[in-house]
Amino acid sequence: MGIISEALPGAQVRPNPSPSIAEPELQLIPNDRRITAAGLDRAALANIVRALTSGSFVGEYFDGNDRMDMILRGPVWTSPDELASIPIATPLAGIQTIGELAEIRRTVGPTQLRRVDGQRTMTLSVRPPDDMTVQEALETLRDVAGPRIKDVMPPGISIQYRGTADRLEAALSTMTTNIAVAAIVLFLILAAMFRSLWDALLVLLSMPLAVAGGILSLRIMNLFTTQAMDLLTTIGFVILLGLVVNNAILLVMQTRSGQRNGLDNTEAVAQAVRMRARPIYMSTLTSIFGMLPLMLIPGVGSQIYRGLATVIVGGMIVSAVFTLILMPSVLRLPRMRLPGLARSGDIRGVTADV
């Protein structure tokens, strides 16, 4: 707990169960020589002690409708001396008492034993400071506190991160997979719509620029207030990718339409920019001004959606600027048709770059 508090100043650390040793308990130390001489072993003695204390499970009874546990219990005792004097039958030594087969010690122990997957476990619930995200706290615990804790713990101790940290990793992993699947599906749909793998790839080039704009806007936002990279912010990137490809689709479709009407590549690109610049800026400004209230105006729930709005605003601004610069430049690159996949004069055939 001290190591975690030092690594995360201001964090709250609570143990579960309590590490205090304050619960009275009896420890039975088996005498192996006498147990063996009596024809028993440690497991048999443990079952006998279990029957003399909380009870030992011996089977189930089924009455035709319900199943009931059968518990074997020994005589009631009220002091350690009475427990030590309880007689038991042994295979080789006749009647022996518990005190003759084991030493009974009075001591104290923990108030509760907690096990996870059969392993005795102590849970430390860590609440990071208000100005620190869960991701940052998890990285600090793993990189700074974790190695120091392992150095002071005995061999065989393992450290696992569960709770919010475990759910955060699962959510981020799922979101990453979903984004990758969405990009692949989008590429296949664009390739079918344009009948060109090259044109579909050109449209997807706008996505990295949009992601860069979203990350840059988050960085700028964190200069004024703390904005975590939470799940809703990640969803904002997914929404952003669906918005920015529309601008690239307009330019690609208008360029190919001009080429089909007899314009050369340069003239078709210039015409596409002139005709589609206004719709691109209109759709971009609509998305930006629609998200600005969530991004700038404080209020109830604004912190929840601020990251999502910041990503969309920054990504749309950067994408709109670079779409009219990058896309015309890329569209003017020469293309080479894949043999056997496109007819002569059919500019919609599947093509690839030189």
C-alpha positions as CSV (number, residue, x, y, z in Angstrom):
1,M,0.0,0.0,0.0
2,G,2.9,2.3,0.7
3,I,4.5,1.7,-2.7
4,I,1.2,2.4,-4.5
5,S,0.6,5.6,-2.5
6,E,4.1,6.7,-3.4
7,A,3.7,5.9,-7.1
8,L,0.2,7.5,-7.3
9,P,0.2,10.6,-5.0
10,G,-3.3,11.3,-3.9
11,A,-4.7,7.9,-4.7
12,Q,-6.9,6.0,-2.3
13,V,-5.8,2.4,-1.5
14,R,-8.0,0.0,0.5
15,P,-7.2,-3.6,1.2
16,N,-9.8,-6.4,1.0
17,P,-9.9,-8.4,3.2
18,S,-8.2,-6.4,6.0
19,P,-4.6,-7.4,6.6
20,S,-5.0,-6.9,10.4
21,I,-4.3,-10.0,12.5
22,A,-6.9,-9.8,15.1
23,E,-9.2,-12.9,14.9
24,P,-8.6,-15.6,17.6
25,E,-7.9,-19.0,16.1
26,L,-6.6,-22.4,17.0
27,Q,-3.8,-24.0,15.0
28,L,-3.4,-27.8,15.1
29,I,0.2,-28.9,14.4
30,P,0.1,-32.6,13.5
31,N,2.6,-35.0,15.1
32,D,3.6,-37.0,12.1
33,R,5.3,-39.8,14.1
34,R,2.3,-40.5,16.2
35,I,-0.1,-40.2,13.3
36,T,1.8,-42.7,11.3
37,A,2.1,-45.1,14.3
38,A,-1.7,-44.9,14.7
39,G,-2.2,-45.8,11.0
40,L,-3.5,-42.4,9.9
41,D,-2.2,-39.6,7.7
42,R,-2.5,-35.9,7.7
43,A,-5.5,-35.9,5.3
44,A,-7.4,-38.3,7.6
45,L,-6.7,-36.2,10.7
46,A,-7.8,-33.1,8.8
47,N,-11.1,-34.8,8.0
48,I,-11.6,-35.8,11.6
49,V,-10.9,-32.2,12.8
50,R,-13.3,-30.8,10.2
51,A,-16.0,-33.1,11.5
52,L,-15.3,-31.9,15.0
53,T,-15.6,-28.3,14.1
54,S,-17.7,-27.0,11.1
55,G,-18.8,-30.5,9.9
56,S,-17.6,-32.8,7.2
57,F,-19.6,-33.4,4.0
58,V,-20.1,-37.1,3.4
59,G,-22.7,-37.2,0.6
60,E,-26.2,-36.3,-0.6
61,Y,-29.6,-37.7,0.2
62,F,-32.3,-37.6,-2.5
63,D,-35.9,-38.0,-1.4
64,G,-37.3,-38.0,-4.9
65,N,-37.7,-34.3,-5.2
66,D,-34.9,-32.5,-3.4
67,R,-31.2,-33.2,-2.7
68,M,-30.0,-32.6,0.8
69,D,-26.4,-32.5,2.0
70,M,-25.3,-35.0,4.7
71,I,-22.9,-33.4,7.1
72,L,-21.1,-35.4,9.8
73,R,-20.6,-33.5,13.0
74,G,-18.8,-34.6,16.2
75,P,-19.6,-33.8,19.8
76,V,-19.9,-30.1,20.8
77,W,-16.9,-28.7,22.7
78,T,-16.5,-25.2,24.2
79,S,-12.7,-25.0,24.9
80,P,-9.4,-26.1,23.3
81,D,-8.9,-28.5,26.2
82,E,-12.2,-30.2,25.5
83,L,-11.2,-30.5,21.8
84,A,-7.8,-32.0,22.7
85,S,-9.5,-34.7,24.9
86,I,-12.0,-35.9,22.3
87,P,-11.2,-39.6,21.6
88,I,-11.0,-41.0,18.1
89,A,-10.6,-44.6,16.9
90,T,-7.4,-45.4,14.9
91,P,-6.6,-48.5,12.9
92,L,-3.3,-49.4,14.7
93,A,-3.2,-47.7,18.1
94,G,-6.8,-48.1,19.3
95,I,-8.4,-45.1,21.0
96,Q,-6.3,-41.9,20.8
97,T,-7.2,-38.2,21.5
98,I,-6.8,-35.3,19.3
99,G,-4.2,-33.8,21.7
100,E,-2.1,-36.9,21.4
101,L,-2.0,-36.7,17.6
102,A,-1.6,-32.9,17.2
103,E,-0.5,-29.9,19.2
104,I,-3.1,-27.3,19.7
105,R,-1.9,-23.7,19.8
106,R,-3.8,-20.5,20.6
107,T,-3.0,-17.7,18.2
108,V,-4.6,-15.0,16.1
109,G,-5.1,-14.7,12.4
110,P,-6.7,-12.7,9.6
111,T,-10.4,-12.0,9.9
112,Q,-11.1,-13.5,6.4
113,L,-9.3,-15.7,3.9
114,R,-10.1,-14.9,0.2
115,R,-9.3,-17.2,-2.6
116,V,-9.4,-16.7,-6.4
117,D,-9.0,-19.8,-8.6
118,G,-7.8,-21.7,-5.5
119,Q,-5.1,-19.2,-4.7
120,R,-5.1,-17.1,-1.5
121,T,-5.6,-13.6,-2.6
122,M,-5.4,-10.1,-1.2
123,T,-7.1,-7.3,-3.2
124,L,-6.0,-3.7,-3.1
125,S,-8.7,-1.4,-4.4
126,V,-7.0,1.7,-5.9
127,R,-8.9,4.8,-6.7
128,P,-6.7,7.2,-8.8
129,P,-6.6,11.0,-8.2
130,D,-9.3,13.0,-9.9
131,D,-6.8,14.5,-12.4
132,M,-5.6,11.1,-13.6
133,T,-7.3,8.7,-16.0
134,V,-7.7,5.0,-15.4
135,Q,-5.4,4.2,-18.3
136,E,-2.6,6.4,-16.8
137,A,-3.1,5.0,-13.4
138,L,-2.9,1.4,-14.8
139,E,0.3,2.2,-16.7
140,T,1.9,3.7,-13.5
141,L,0.9,0.6,-11.5
142,R,2.3,-1.8,-14.0
143,D,5.5,0.1,-14.8
144,V,6.4,1.7,-11.5
145,A,4.6,0.0,-8.6
146,G,4.4,-3.5,-9.9
147,P,8.1,-4.2,-10.1
148,R,8.7,-2.7,-6.7
149,I,5.9,-4.8,-5.2
150,K,7.4,-8.0,-6.7
151,D,10.8,-7.2,-5.2
152,V,9.5,-7.1,-1.6
153,M,7.1,-10.0,-1.9
154,P,8.2,-13.7,-1.4
155,P,8.7,-16.0,-4.4
156,G,5.5,-17.4,-6.0
157,I,3.4,-14.3,-5.6
158,S,1.6,-13.1,-8.8
159,I,0.0,-9.7,-9.4
160,Q,-3.1,-9.4,-11.5
161,Y,-5.1,-6.3,-12.5
162,R,-8.8,-6.6,-12.4
163,G,-12.0,-4.6,-12.1
164,T,-12.1,-1.4,-14.1
165,A,-8.6,-1.9,-15.4
166,D,-9.6,-5.4,-16.8
167,R,-12.8,-4.1,-18.4
168,L,-10.9,-1.1,-19.9
169,E,-8.4,-3.4,-21.6
170,A,-11.2,-5.6,-22.9
171,A,-13.2,-2.6,-24.2
172,L,-10.1,-1.1,-26.0
173,S,-9.2,-4.4,-27.5
174,T,-12.8,-4.9,-28.8
175,M,-12.9,-1.4,-30.1
176,T,-9.6,-1.8,-32.0
177,T,-10.9,-5.0,-33.6
178,N,-14.2,-3.3,-34.5
179,I,-12.3,-0.3,-36.1
180,A,-10.1,-2.7,-38.2
181,V,-13.2,-4.7,-39.3
182,A,-15.0,-1.5,-40.2
183,A,-12.1,-0.3,-42.3
184,I,-12.0,-3.6,-44.2
185,V,-15.7,-3.6,-44.8
186,L,-15.6,0.0,-46.0
187,F,-12.8,-0.8,-48.4
188,L,-14.7,-3.7,-49.9
189,I,-17.9,-1.6,-50.3
190,L,-16.0,1.2,-52.0
191,A,-14.2,-1.2,-54.3
192,A,-17.6,-2.7,-55.3
193,M,-19.1,0.8,-55.8
194,F,-16.2,2.2,-57.8
195,R,-15.3,-1.1,-59.5
196,S,-11.7,-0.1,-58.7
197,L,-9.4,-1.2,-55.9
198,W,-7.2,1.8,-56.5
199,D,-10.1,4.3,-56.1
200,A,-11.2,2.6,-52.9
201,L,-7.7,2.9,-51.6
202,L,-7.6,6.6,-52.5
203,V,-10.8,7.2,-50.4
204,L,-9.3,5.4,-47.4
205,L,-6.2,7.8,-47.5
206,S,-8.4,10.4,-45.9
207,M,-8.8,8.3,-42.8
208,P,-5.3,8.6,-41.3
209,L,-5.4,12.4,-41.7
210,A,-8.7,12.5,-39.8
211,V,-7.4,10.3,-37.0
212,A,-4.3,12.6,-36.8
213,G,-6.6,15.6,-36.5
214,G,-8.7,14.0,-33.8
215,I,-5.5,13.2,-31.7
216,L,-4.2,16.7,-32.2
217,S,-7.5,18.2,-31.0
218,L,-7.4,16.1,-27.9
219,R,-3.9,17.3,-27.2
220,I,-5.0,20.9,-27.5
221,M,-8.0,20.3,-25.3
222,N,-5.8,18.8,-22.6
223,L,-3.9,22.1,-22.5
224,F,-7.0,23.7,-21.0
225,T,-8.8,20.9,-19.2
226,T,-8.4,17.2,-18.6
227,Q,-9.9,15.0,-21.2
228,A,-9.4,11.3,-20.9
229,M,-9.2,8.8,-23.8
230,D,-12.4,7.0,-22.7
231,L,-14.7,4.7,-24.5
232,L,-17.0,7.5,-25.9
233,T,-13.9,9.3,-27.2
234,T,-12.9,6.1,-29.0
235,I,-16.4,5.8,-30.4
236,G,-15.9,9.4,-31.7
237,F,-13.0,8.1,-33.9
238,V,-15.4,5.5,-35.4
239,I,-18.0,8.2,-36.2
240,L,-15.3,10.4,-37.6
241,L,-14.1,7.8,-40.1
242,G,-17.6,7.4,-41.4
243,L,-17.9,11.2,-41.9
244,V,-14.6,12.0,-43.6
245,V,-14.8,9.4,-46.3
246,N,-17.8,11.2,-47.8
247,N,-15.6,14.1,-48.9
248,A,-13.2,11.9,-50.6
249,I,-16.0,9.9,-52.3
250,L,-17.3,13.2,-53.8
251,L,-14.0,14.1,-55.4
252,V,-13.3,10.6,-56.7
253,M,-16.7,10.1,-58.2
254,Q,-16.7,13.6,-59.8
255,T,-13.2,13.0,-61.3
256,R,-14.1,9.7,-62.8
257,S,-17.3,11.3,-64.2
258,G,-15.3,14.0,-65.9
259,Q,-12.9,11.4,-67.4
260,R,-15.9,9.5,-68.8
261,N,-17.1,12.7,-70.4
262,G,-13.8,13.1,-72.3
263,L,-11.6,15.2,-70.0
264,D,-8.1,14.3,-69.4
265,N,-6.9,13.5,-65.9
266,T,-5.7,17.0,-64.9
267,E,-8.8,18.7,-66.2
268,A,-11.1,16.2,-64.5
269,V,-9.4,16.7,-61.2
270,A,-9.6,20.5,-61.5
271,Q,-13.3,20.3,-62.4
272,A,-14.0,18.0,-59.5
273,V,-12.4,20.4,-57.0
274,R,-14.4,23.4,-58.4
275,M,-17.7,21.6,-58.3
276,R,-17.3,19.7,-55.0
277,A,-15.5,22.2,-52.8
278,R,-18.7,23.9,-51.7
279,P,-20.5,20.7,-50.7
280,I,-17.4,19.5,-48.9
281,Y,-17.2,22.7,-46.9
282,M,-20.9,22.8,-46.2
283,S,-21.0,19.2,-44.8
284,T,-17.8,19.9,-42.8
285,L,-19.1,23.1,-41.3
286,T,-22.4,21.4,-40.4
287,S,-20.6,18.7,-38.5
288,I,-18.2,21.1,-36.8
289,F,-20.8,23.7,-35.6
290,G,-23.1,20.9,-34.5
291,M,-20.4,19.5,-32.2
292,L,-19.0,22.8,-30.9
293,P,-21.6,23.2,-28.1
294,L,-20.7,19.8,-26.7
295,M,-17.0,20.7,-26.9
296,L,-17.0,24.3,-25.5
297,I,-20.1,24.9,-23.4
298,P,-20.0,23.5,-19.9
299,G,-23.0,21.9,-18.4
300,V,-24.5,18.7,-17.1
301,G,-23.1,15.7,-19.0
302,S,-20.7,17.9,-21.1
303,Q,-17.7,16.0,-19.7
304,I,-19.1,12.7,-21.0
305,Y,-19.4,13.8,-24.6
306,R,-16.6,16.4,-24.7
307,G,-14.0,13.9,-25.9
308,L,-16.3,12.6,-28.7
309,A,-17.1,16.1,-29.9
310,T,-13.4,17.2,-29.7
311,V,-12.3,14.2,-31.9
312,I,-15.0,14.9,-34.5
313,V,-14.3,18.7,-34.7
314,G,-10.5,18.3,-35.0
315,G,-10.7,15.4,-37.4
316,M,-13.2,17.2,-39.7
317,I,-11.1,20.4,-39.8
318,V,-7.9,18.6,-40.7
319,S,-9.6,16.3,-43.1
320,A,-11.4,19.1,-45.0
321,V,-8.2,21.1,-45.4
322,F,-6.0,18.2,-46.6
323,T,-8.7,16.5,-48.7
324,L,-8.7,19.4,-51.1
325,I,-4.9,19.3,-51.2
326,L,-4.0,15.6,-50.9
327,M,-6.8,14.0,-52.9
328,P,-6.3,16.1,-56.1
329,S,-2.6,15.4,-56.0
330,V,-3.2,11.6,-55.6
331,L,-5.9,11.6,-58.2
332,R,-3.5,13.0,-60.8
333,L,-1.1,10.1,-60.3
334,P,-1.0,7.7,-63.3
335,R,-2.9,4.4,-63.1
336,M,-2.1,1.1,-64.6
337,R,-4.8,-1.4,-65.4
338,L,-4.5,-4.9,-64.1
339,P,-4.4,-7.3,-67.2
340,G,-7.6,-9.1,-67.9
341,L,-9.7,-7.1,-65.4
342,A,-10.7,-4.1,-67.4
343,R,-11.8,-3.5,-70.9
344,S,-10.1,-1.0,-73.1
345,G,-11.8,2.4,-72.7
346,D,-13.6,1.4,-69.5
347,I,-12.1,3.7,-66.9
348,R,-14.2,2.0,-64.2
349,G,-12.3,-1.2,-64.4
350,V,-10.1,-2.4,-61.6
351,T,-6.8,-0.4,-61.6
352,A,-3.7,-0.2,-59.6
353,D,-1.0,2.5,-59.2
354,V,2.2,2.4,-61.2
